[in-house]
Amino acid sequence: MIAGALAGVAIYSVYLDREYRDYRAAFYNASRPDSDEKFGPTPTDLINVNINQLRSNRNTLRNRRDFMIVMFGAAYLLQGVDAYVYAHMRSFDVSDDLSIAPSIRPDILASNTPGVTLRLDFYSRK
């Protein structure tokens, strides 16, 4: 499950990065009349798009891409926590023969007032 999250975030990050690079090139080329195509040629589907729309989409895609990079780091940390917990819970007994034996008995509390004690004993039937 965690590996799927890592893969999904990575694939989406690559997609966002490609889109961001296209909009960055289109914005750069549209904002300079003597464009040297520093970031590459303008993609054909972005020719004649309003420069404000190009700027807005470029910024949005960059922010989403950066957020996905942070999410990739979080998913990676979650994978580490999952592995750590699994390693410690590996020896935990989860067999079907676990039992509980409740017992209720009267008790005298520290202030010499009557009380009730509930005791739960967990044991394995063998």
C-alpha positions as a Markdown table, in Angstrom:
| # | Residue | x | y | z |
|---|---|---|---|---|
| 1 | Met | 0.0 | 0.0 | 0.0 |
| 2 | Ile | 2.8 | 2.4 | 0.9 |
| 3 | Ala | 4.7 | 1.5 | -2.2 |
| 4 | Gly | 1.6 | 2.3 | -4.3 |
| 5 | Ala | 1.4 | 5.7 | -2.6 |
| 6 | Leu | 5.1 | 6.3 | -3.4 |
| 7 | Ala | 4.6 | 5.3 | -7.0 |
| 8 | Gly | 1.4 | 7.3 | -7.4 |
| 9 | Val | 3.0 | 10.5 | -6.0 |
| 10 | Ala | 6.1 | 10.0 | -8.1 |
| 11 | Ile | 4.1 | 9.5 | -11.4 |
| 12 | Tyr | 2.0 | 12.5 | -10.7 |
| 13 | Ser | 5.1 | 14.6 | -9.8 |
| 14 | Val | 6.6 | 13.7 | -13.2 |
| 15 | Tyr | 3.4 | 14.7 | -15.0 |
| 16 | Leu | 3.2 | 18.0 | -13.1 |
| 17 | Asp | 6.9 | 18.7 | -13.9 |
| 18 | Arg | 6.4 | 18.1 | -17.6 |
| 19 | Glu | 3.4 | 20.4 | -17.7 |
| 20 | Tyr | 5.2 | 23.0 | -15.6 |
| 21 | Arg | 8.1 | 23.0 | -18.1 |
| 22 | Asp | 5.8 | 23.4 | -21.0 |
| 23 | Tyr | 4.1 | 26.4 | -19.4 |
| 24 | Arg | 7.4 | 27.9 | -18.3 |
| 25 | Ala | 8.7 | 27.8 | -21.8 |
| 26 | Ala | 5.5 | 29.2 | -23.2 |
| 27 | Phe | 5.4 | 32.0 | -20.7 |
| 28 | Tyr | 9.1 | 32.9 | -21.2 |
| 29 | Asn | 8.8 | 32.9 | -25.0 |
| 30 | Ala | 5.5 | 34.9 | -24.9 |
| 31 | Ser | 6.9 | 37.5 | -22.5 |
| 32 | Arg | 10.0 | 38.3 | -24.6 |
| 33 | Pro | 9.6 | 39.5 | -28.2 |
| 34 | Asp | 13.2 | 38.5 | -29.0 |
| 35 | Ser | 12.8 | 35.1 | -27.4 |
| 36 | Asp | 15.9 | 32.9 | -27.4 |
| 37 | Glu | 13.8 | 29.9 | -26.4 |
| 38 | Lys | 15.9 | 29.5 | -23.2 |
| 39 | Phe | 13.5 | 26.9 | -21.9 |
| 40 | Gly | 12.7 | 25.3 | -25.2 |
| 41 | Pro | 10.1 | 25.9 | -27.9 |
| 42 | Thr | 6.5 | 26.8 | -27.0 |
| 43 | Pro | 4.3 | 23.7 | -27.2 |
| 44 | Thr | 1.8 | 23.9 | -30.1 |
| 45 | Asp | -1.3 | 23.8 | -27.8 |
| 46 | Leu | 0.0 | 26.8 | -25.9 |
| 47 | Ile | 0.6 | 29.1 | -28.8 |
| 48 | Asn | -1.5 | 32.3 | -28.7 |
| 49 | Val | -2.6 | 31.7 | -25.1 |
| 50 | Asn | -3.0 | 34.8 | -22.9 |
| 51 | Ile | 0.2 | 35.6 | -21.0 |
| 52 | Asn | -1.6 | 36.0 | -17.7 |
| 53 | Gln | -3.2 | 32.6 | -18.1 |
| 54 | Leu | 0.3 | 31.2 | -18.9 |
| 55 | Arg | 1.7 | 32.8 | -15.8 |
| 56 | Ser | -1.1 | 31.6 | -13.6 |
| 57 | Asn | -0.9 | 28.0 | -14.9 |
| 58 | Arg | 2.9 | 28.0 | -14.6 |
| 59 | Asn | 2.7 | 29.1 | -10.9 |
| 60 | Thr | -0.1 | 26.7 | -10.1 |
| 61 | Leu | 1.7 | 23.7 | -11.7 |
| 62 | Arg | 5.0 | 24.6 | -9.9 |
| 63 | Asn | 3.2 | 24.8 | -6.5 |
| 64 | Arg | 1.5 | 21.5 | -7.1 |
| 65 | Arg | 4.7 | 19.9 | -8.2 |
| 66 | Asp | 6.6 | 21.1 | -5.1 |
| 67 | Phe | 3.7 | 19.9 | -2.9 |
| 68 | Met | 3.9 | 16.5 | -4.4 |
| 69 | Ile | 7.6 | 16.4 | -3.7 |
| 70 | Val | 6.9 | 17.1 | -0.1 |
| 71 | Met | 4.1 | 14.4 | -0.2 |
| 72 | Phe | 6.7 | 11.9 | -1.6 |
| 73 | Gly | 8.9 | 12.6 | 1.4 |
| 74 | Ala | 6.0 | 12.1 | 3.7 |
| 75 | Ala | 5.1 | 8.8 | 2.1 |
| 76 | Tyr | 8.7 | 7.7 | 2.3 |
| 77 | Leu | 8.7 | 8.5 | 6.0 |
| 78 | Leu | 5.4 | 6.6 | 6.5 |
| 79 | Gln | 6.9 | 3.6 | 4.8 |
| 80 | Gly | 9.8 | 3.7 | 7.3 |
| 81 | Val | 7.4 | 4.0 | 10.2 |
| 82 | Asp | 5.3 | 1.1 | 8.8 |
| 83 | Ala | 8.5 | -1.1 | 8.6 |
| 84 | Tyr | 9.5 | -0.2 | 12.1 |
| 85 | Val | 6.1 | -1.1 | 13.5 |
| 86 | Tyr | 6.0 | -4.3 | 11.6 |
| 87 | Ala | 9.4 | -5.3 | 12.9 |
| 88 | His | 8.3 | -4.8 | 16.5 |
| 89 | Met | 4.9 | -6.4 | 16.1 |
| 90 | Arg | 6.3 | -9.4 | 14.3 |
| 91 | Ser | 6.6 | -11.6 | 17.4 |
| 92 | Phe | 3.1 | -10.5 | 18.7 |
| 93 | Asp | 0.9 | -13.5 | 19.3 |
| 94 | Val | -2.2 | -13.3 | 17.1 |
| 95 | Ser | -3.3 | -16.9 | 17.3 |
| 96 | Asp | -6.9 | -17.9 | 17.6 |
| 97 | Asp | -6.5 | -19.4 | 21.1 |
| 98 | Leu | -6.0 | -16.1 | 22.9 |
| 99 | Ser | -8.3 | -15.8 | 25.9 |
| 100 | Ile | -9.3 | -13.4 | 28.6 |
| 101 | Ala | -10.4 | -14.3 | 32.1 |
| 102 | Pro | -12.2 | -11.4 | 33.9 |
| 103 | Ser | -12.7 | -11.6 | 37.6 |
| 104 | Ile | -14.5 | -9.2 | 39.9 |
| 105 | Arg | -13.9 | -9.2 | 43.6 |
| 106 | Pro | -14.6 | -7.0 | 46.5 |
| 107 | Asp | -11.7 | -4.8 | 47.7 |
| 108 | Ile | -10.9 | -2.4 | 50.5 |
| 109 | Leu | -9.5 | 0.9 | 49.3 |
| 110 | Ala | -6.8 | 2.9 | 51.0 |
| 111 | Ser | -9.4 | 5.0 | 52.8 |
| 112 | Asn | -11.0 | 1.9 | 54.3 |
| 113 | Thr | -14.1 | 2.2 | 52.0 |
| 114 | Pro | -15.4 | -0.7 | 50.1 |
| 115 | Gly | -14.8 | -1.0 | 46.4 |
| 116 | Val | -14.7 | -3.4 | 43.5 |
| 117 | Thr | -11.7 | -4.6 | 41.6 |
| 118 | Leu | -11.9 | -5.8 | 38.0 |
| 119 | Arg | -9.0 | -7.9 | 36.9 |
| 120 | Leu | -8.4 | -9.0 | 33.3 |
| 121 | Asp | -6.0 | -11.9 | 32.8 |
| 122 | Phe | -4.8 | -12.5 | 29.2 |
| 123 | Tyr | -3.4 | -15.9 | 28.6 |
| 124 | Ser | -3.0 | -18.4 | 25.8 |
| 125 | Arg | -4.8 | -21.8 | 26.0 |
| 126 | Lys | -2.6 | -24.6 | 25.0 |
